[in-house]
């Protein structure tokens, strides 16, 4: 690949590329130049009102935490992470951060659509959960079991590359309580994704190897070295993940030998270079990035410029805009059929979701008197758009199904 092509390909591995190209699709929607969606900004106030109501109910003191995997370990006053830490031997701040990186990275990789029929029954707490929350509880028990550690009972709560490589679908299914009456969507794909993670950690030793051992948690040390005046840029976390493990996605795409991951294609997004018609999203990678901010900050590393990251283009956020009529499908029958994730319809939906989340966040801050520092996009998502999307979906459809049906592989949404 030529040097210029390399530069163009690597430019896709940034949050600014996600934002720029998604907003281009939004501009096309404003002038009715899309094939599948119309945008009706006259209904944006309805979406904003729902989000403000969620913030008021969920966070009455308006101190909204970041949207991250850590929220899914919290159930009312119960915090599974804190409970686990009380049982584990005390370690240094750095090792505690590595543990949290281990958990967050694995848990996010397992956090794709579980399907409507799967439940996780946590024997230790009596918690029974489905979907994202159920997958979160199951993932913390996965690490607690020591199945992903090479140190057995001596150090069960850690993740080692070789253990990830050796994980098989039967073992993962057993921990996740999968059965004929409790099916989990994409179990094979999830297992394969963790196997691929193990291989990636070994391949990228400069990022993930410390003291002769490769683990996801060692990314903490790599990022800590990127501090400038005690701070790390949020975008640098995402870029590190995209360069370090961006080639693990079974559904990810490549430009030559450069893995560009979670991208879509749209005929209207014209470029005169190798990135022609490509729209990057990096949904799970950004979800992972948001989930690594708290471990970094708890260890004493500040993370700045959070709003360089984008909103997450997934079905709860996207569903919010469809269900409030901010977005409308041009063809009504599109609401009745299931769609492939790389279809032009889903690509438009995801791109419009990213752009609309930016606009909604600006309006929410205007109404609350906040700015991007006091109420970053990460908090608007948590406060927020994701729960508002889930709530309105549950009011409109049985089981809270999204307004568009998707053929999920278990590794993107």
C-alpha positions, 0 to 999 in steps of 0.5 A: 500500500502506498504511503498516501493510502496508509495515511488515508486508511489510518485516518479512519481509525479516529473519532473525528472521522466518525463524526465528520462522515456521519454529519455528511450523511445528516446533511444529505438527509436535511436535503432529502437526498437519502434513500431510506430516511427522512429527518424531521427536526421539528420532533427533536424537542420530544426526544430532548424532553424524554432524555431530560426526564430520564436524567431527572428520574435517574440522576436528580442531583444532575451528577450524571456518570459516564456511559460505560460498562461499569453502570451495568455492574450496578443494581440499585445500591448493589455494586458487583465490582465493589463487592468483588473487590472486598473479597479479593486480595488488596493490590496497588492502584496500578494493578487494580486498574489492570484488573478493571481493564481486564474486566471492561475489555472482556465484558464489552466484547461480550456485550452485543445483542443477547437476543430476547430469550436469554437470562442470567441467574446469578447464584451469589446475589439472586439477580436475574437479568437479560440483555446487556445487564445479564451479560455484564453479570455473567462476564464478571462471574466469568473472570471470577471463575478463573477460567481466563487466568493462567494462575488458577486459584492463586490469581483467578481474577485476571485475563491472560492471552493464552487462556483466551486463546484456549477458551472453547464454546462449551466452557463459555456457554456453561458459565453463561448458563446457555441451554436449549431453553436459555439460548444466547445469540452468537455464542460461537461468535463471542467465543471466537472473538475472545480467542482472537483477542488472545492472539491479538494481545500476543501479537501486539506485545508493545501494548499488552505485554508486561513482565513477560505476560500478555493481558488486556490490563497491561494496556493501562501501562501503555496509556499511562505513558501517554500522559502529558501533564498528568492527562490522556486524551480520550481519542488516544484511548480509542486509537490505541484500541483500534490499532491494538485489537482492531483486527479481531472483529469477525465482521470488521473490514480491511483496507489492504493490510490495515484493519479498519473494523466497524465501518459501513459503505454509502454511495453518496459519501464520495472521496477520491482516495482509498476511503471512498464511500466508507463511514467508520463507526467503531461502536464497540471500540468507543463503548470500550473506550468510555469503559476505560476512562473510570479505571484510568481516572481512579488510578490518578490519570486524568482523561480530557476532551471526552467529547472528541469521542462520538455517541454510540450508533446502536439500536437504543440510541437510534431507536430513540430517534425513530420512536420520537419521529425525528427519523422516519423511514421513507418506505414503511415496509422497512419497519416490517422486515429484518435488515443486514447490519451492512445494508445501506438502510442500517448504515444510514440509520447509524450515521444519522444516530451519531449526528443526531446525538451531537445535536441532542446533547447540545440542546440538553446542555442548553436546557440544563445550563451545562457545557461539554465539561460539566455534562459531556456526551458520555453523560448525556448517553448515560443520563440519557439517550440509551435509557430513554431509547429503551423506555420508549421501546418498551412502551411501544412494543412488547419486550422492548424490541427496537423499531427496526429488526436486525440480523445481529451476529453478536459482535457489532450491536 
